């Protein structure tokens, strides 16, 4: 009886021990799985497009690419349930869009917004998205180039000192439908938005750096303009925590 009890206790300890299957990647995916969703839209009559979006605020705000929905409303799949969204902010020239869900209570998490100014070539990343409209899929890889221009060769790049947008190049598998999904670092932070790939080359994919989203957020979602009010406060969207940079004279904030 004593031997049997000892065996059962030992077996229980083994079962409760951390499994080697539960790698840091598994833990990261579990952490963000409730905050990345497949999205579907009908930008043109009879044409259904699929893409991805990440939750950036528990109030139902999602971040995605503009080319996925082209300003049109659609649905987000939360599990098997269809939840309607509408586009409330977009910058087509930068391929960025902010969506809001009709029912934010369905959401179960947020992907923390990170920074992309200090990315390292070779650091591990996870790409989450909706390839082929099949639902949420995760792939892993590394940052192949922390900052690179699309559609130009290395010689041409040397002529551009500024004025051209730069992208993150990564090698995790990414296909049509991944657009709008987050590129996630080892801390579980979103550092980019998956936006494009090169079909003629293997594992060449691009993401919009998250710092570009931060810098353009005031234009992407001009809350004061939309709500018809003015506070007179300017904030630093690149700061780790909320930081006021200026207060206008004779403003309500002052």
N, C-alpha and C positions, 0 to 999 in steps of 0.2 A: 504494500500500500504506500509506504514511504517513498519507494523507488518510483512508483507511478506518479505520485504528487510532484516529486522533484523533476521528472521528465516534463510534466505539463507546465510547470513554472518556467523551465528553461525554454520550452517551445514558445511560450507567451512572450518572453524577453526577446527572442529572435524575431518574432512577428512584429513587435513594437519598435525594433531597432530601425534606424534610417535605412531605406532600401538603396542599393547602388543604382537602381533604375531612376531614382528621384534626383536627377542631376540639376545643376543650377539652371540649365535651359528649361527643364520641365517646370521648375518653380517659377521662372519668369513668365512662361506662357500661361501658367495657372493664374498668375497675378494679374495679367492684362486681359484674360479671356472674356471677362464680363464687360469690357469697354471697347471692343472692336466688333464692327458689324458689317455684313453684306448689305449693299444698297442697290436698288433698282429704280430706274427712271425711264420715262418715255419722252425724250427731248423732241422727237418728231413723231407724227402720227404713224403708228404701226411699227415703230423702231424701238425696241427695248434695249437699254444699255445696263451693264452691271459694273459695279465698282465696290469701293470699301470706304469706311469712315471710322474715325476714332472719337470717343467721347472725351471732351476737354473740360466739361463742367457738368456737375450733377443736375443743373437746371434743364438739361436736354440739349445742350449745344454740342454739335459734332463738327469735326474738321475733315475736309476732303478736297479733291481736285474739282475745278470747275468743269473740265471737259467731260466728266462722268455724267452730269445732269444738265449742263448748259442752261442753268437758271430755272429748270423745271422741277416741280415737286415730284415725289415718288414715295417709295416705301423702304423701310429698314426692316430686316429680318432679325427679330429678337427670339432666338430659338426657332420655333416654327411659326411664331406669331408675326403678322404683318403690322407694323406701326408706321403711320404716315409721317412724312417730314415735309417741310417747306424750306426753300432757300432764303436766308435773311441777309446774307452778305456775300459778295463775289467780286473778284478781280480777275476777269478773263485773261488779261494780258500776262498775269503772273500764275494763272491756272490754280487759283485758290478759291475756296468756297466755305462758308459757314452755314450749317443746317440747324434747324431746331425741330425736335420731335414733338408730335402732337400729345404724346403721353410720356412725360419724363419719368413717371413712377416705374416704368418698365426697366429702367437702367439699373445696373448693379455695380458700376465701378467707373473709374476715370483713369485715363492714361496720363501720368504726370508729364507736363511739358518741360523738356530739358533745354540744353544749349548745344549749339553746333560749332561754336567758334574754336573749340579746342579738340576737335576730333583727331584721332590718330589712325594712320594707315595700318591696317591689320587688326584693329580692335573688333571683337565679335559683335554681331548684330542679329536681330530677328526681324523678319519681314512678315507682316500679317495682312491677309487680304482674301479676296473672293475670286480666284482665277476661274474664268469660264462660267462664272455665275453659279458655281457648285456649292458655295458656302464657305465658311471660314477655314483657311488653311495657313499653316505656319511653315516658314522655311528659315534656315540659318546660314550664316556666312560671315564674311568680314567686310570691312570698308576697304575697297580697292584703291580709292583715291578720295581723300577728304574734301578736295575742292577741285573741280574740273569743269571746263566749258563743254557744252554739247555741240555736236555738229560742226566742229572745227578740228583741224589737226594741230599737233604740237607746235609747228612752225607758226601757224596763224595765231595761236594763243599768245605767242611772244609779242605780237603786235598790239594786243589789247591790254591797255593798262587799267582801264575801268570801263564801266558802261555795259558790260555783258554779265548776265546772270551766271553764277557758278552753281554746280550741283554736286551732290555726294554720289560717287559711283560705288556700287556694292555688287557682290557676286552671288548673293542668295537667289534661288530660283524665283522669278517673277514673270507673270504673264498677264495678258489682257484680263481685267477684272481686279487685279491687285491695285490698280490706280486709286489713290485716295487713302490707302491703308498706311499705317504707321511703320516707320523704321525705328526699331527700339534698341537701345544700348543695354549693356550688362547690368545697369542699375534699374532697368525697367522704365526708363524715361524715353519719351518720343523725341528723336533727334532729327527726324525728317518725314516727308510725305512721299511715298512711292508715286512716281509720275510717268515714267517711260522706260523703254528698253530698246536694245538694238537687236533686231531679229537676225541680222546677218552675222552676228558674232555671239559666241557663247558666254553666258553669265555676265553680260554687260547691261547693267540696269542703273537707273538714276532716281534720285530722291531730291525733293526741294528741301534745302536746309531749314531747320525749324527757326533759326534766327531771322530768316527772311519773313516768316510768318509774324514773329514778334515785332519786327520793325514796321511791318505794313498793317498791323492789326487795327490801328486807328482808322485807316482807310478801308480796310476790309469790313469792319463792323463799326461804323461811326455812330455810336450810341446816342450822343447828344443831338446829332442831326436827325436821326430817326425819331427820337422822342421829343424833339423840338424844345430842348432846354440847354442851358449853358451853365457850367460851374466855374470855369476859369482855371481849371487845374490841368497841368501837364504831368504825365507820369512816364517813368522809364520802363519800357516794356522788356528791356534786356536785363533788368535787375533781378536778382534771385528772389527777393521779396518786394512787395509793393513799395515804390519810392517816388515821392512827388519831386519833380524837378523844378517846377515854377508855379507861381500863383499870380494870375493877372490882376493888375491894379483895378480897384473898384468892382471886382467880381464878387459873386455870391460866396465863393470860397474864401476870399479875403475877409 
